[in-house]
Amino acid sequence: MATVRPFRGLRPESELAAKIASLPYDVMDTEEARAKIAADPFSFLTVTKSEATLPEGTDPYSDEVYAKARENLVSYVTSGKMKQDKTPCFYIYRQRMNQHIQIGLVATAAVEEYRNGTIRRHELTRTEKEQDRVRHITVTKAQTGPVFLTYRQRPEISSYILKLMAEREPVINFIAEDGVRNTLYVVDDPVQIREIIRLFEAVPAFYIADGHHRCAGAMRVADQREKEAGAKDANAEYEYFQAVIFPDNMMEILDYNRVVADLAGYSEITFMRAVEEKFQIKPVRKAYHPEKRHTFGMYLAGRWYELKAKEGTFDPKDTIAALDVSILQNNLLAPVLKIGDPRTDDRIGFVGGIRGLEELERKVDSGKFAVAFSMYPTLMQEVMSVADAGQIMPPKSTWFEPKLRDGMVVHLLEDLQ
């Protein structure tokens, strides 16, 4: 059984939401954040990327960065730009990107369910990135952005969420600079809150789509607080973390493409021969996006090719080995291009599908990369199957769009006022 819990969200005044809500801290670097803050000083990046409000060259993991994040968060409240709801609420978050619509419940989920596997992961986390989230949560005394969760959809939940939306007006509704419409509804009626909790009791598990480091950081903060208190307080805010929870049938995973800096000593002709050992190669006339699993696009020397994995080159019964990212890694990137660990090899780069195949062409045509590969998107069912099996997806397997905005709702571990 998965638990959802309402909370007293801190959220922007309606007329300021478009200026405050920002893309997540981990999809841009400090200089990009600095430029966005210069263009809009209200941006919530002042909290999530607070180093961008400090002098250039500031260590992003220094004490002053986390202290500045807290200071900037408090200033949103003292200036009246953001206010905390007086009673615990659920929130409904609707996003529209082109023709794609996803509707999720903003709630807090239980740290204990992350510990016991009710909330399932599919990625490894890095200690230094976990520690960054621990320090950010500890100093700001808040979770300033949500974990992106999903679950196997249940029609009764979707119907009830749509009913609640039809009964009320949104408190936030704007189109962001990336063209995504973001809409937020508040559910503060106690009867409706109890019904949402009841409906989710039938959900056996949640799955982390994005936000593994936020989730792991929240657990470590709870561990620390429990140790300090000498006991566990099941009602404490630190025992829960903020999430937006979407049914799996509304989730959209885009391709996560690859570019490699060189051909590992091969000429173009000998490289093609090496690729042909495991893949059928077919020249195509235009930029190629795979239309089914186990096929790939390859851009080399100004030309596109379709690659099809040959039979016998992977085990279709192996959950991990049958993933397209594994097939490409095990049969081409590792043995041919000598990319042993894509997490650490600086010869490989990754390009989210939101940037289009033109970005792959641009990178190769610039001379900075020698070859690019377009991927068929990982399926949501594949992600959940891997998580159910307690296994880990290969790195850079999924790219979820649209991205959730930070600052739409903030979960405070302690009241600011």
Salt bridges, closest charged atoms under 4 A:
GLU31 OE1 - ARG34 NE 3.64
GLU51 OE2 - LYS49 NZ 3.46
ASP63 OD1 - ARG135 NH2 2.22
GLU71 OE2 - LYS68 NZ 3.17
ASP85 OD1 - ARG11 NH2 2.85
GLU112 OE1 - ARG115 NH1 2.88
GLU112 OE1 - LYS232 NZ 2.93
GLU123 OE2 - HIS122 NE2 3.80
GLU123 OE1 - HIS212 ND1 3.65
GLU128 OE2 - ARG126 NH2 2.61
GLU130 OE1 - ARG220 NH1 3.33
ASP132 OD2 - ARG133 NH2 2.83
GLU156 OE2 - ARG154 NE 2.89
GLU167 OE2 - LYS163 NZ 2.57
GLU167 OE1 - ARG168 NH1 3.98
GLU177 OE2 - LYS36 NZ 4.00
GLU177 OE1 - ARG405 NH2 3.11
ASP178 OD2 - ARG405 NH1 3.60
GLU195 OE2 - ARG198 NH2 2.74
ASP210 OD2 - LYS403 NZ 3.74
ASP223 OD1 - ARG115 NH2 2.62
GLU226 OE2 - ARG115 NH2 3.07
GLU237 OE1 - ARG5 NH1 3.35
GLU237 OE1 - HIS411 NE2 2.51
GLU252 OE1 - HIS100 ND1 3.86
ASP255 OD1 - HIS289 NE2 3.34
ASP262 OD1 - ARG347 NH2 2.77
ASP324 OD1 - HIS294 ND1 2.80
ASP345 OD2 - ARG347 NH1 3.92
GLU359 OE2 - ARG355 NH2 3.22
GLU359 OE2 - ARG362 NH2 2.84
GLU359 OE2 - LYS363 NZ 3.78
GLU382 OE2 - ARG293 NH2 2.92
ASP388 OD1 - ARG120 NH1 2.56
ASP388 OD2 - ARG152 NH2 2.98
ASP406 OD2 - ARG214 NH2 3.24
GLU414 OE2 - ARG225 NH2 3.43
ASP415 OD2 - ARG8 NH1 3.07
